[in-house]
Amino acid sequence: MRPLRDGACAMIIASLSDSARYESLNPLFQRAFDFVREAGPASLEPGPHVLEEDALIVMVNEPAMKKPEKARMEVHDRFIDIHVPLSREEGFAWKDRSALEKPSEPFNMEKDAQHYDDAPDTSFTVKPGQFAVFFPEDAHAGCIGEGALRKLVIKVRTA
């Protein structure tokens, strides 16, 4: 974790067993991680599970993974993403949002998302039992690899 302007933090990769260390970063993080620990996410139905309307939503996704060259960088303004792979390891790409130069679409306010065609600065893998947190300063792309994946994407409103 590296500090940014105004005391904000950028991308985190950690073990779920260490999630309590990060719960003070946002008032909704503890509830999000409690849900992961208590809900038995492997048995949840795919789709959205709203814990708090427009503030804390757990998406159970089962995407097909893609090759790195097919992954587009994504950013959000109102939400922080917590990605939790469940069935297998997941590849990610990352770049500092301030360095993005190639938007592939206008910002979609309804989806709180915009995609970019920029190349990432780094890539990494997150395994089951781990998580990655992406703040609005973090451009990210996930689901990189081969085959199918079961994962959680937890949308957490920024504080």
Secondary structure, 3 states (H helix, E strand, C coil): CEECHHHCEECEEEEHHHHHHHHHHCCCHHHHHHHHHHCCHHHCCCEEEEEECCCEEEEEECCECECHHHCCEEECCCEEEEEEECCCCEEEEEEEHHHCCCECCCCECCCCEEEECCCCCEEEEECCCEEEEECCCEEEEEEECCCECCEEEEEEECC
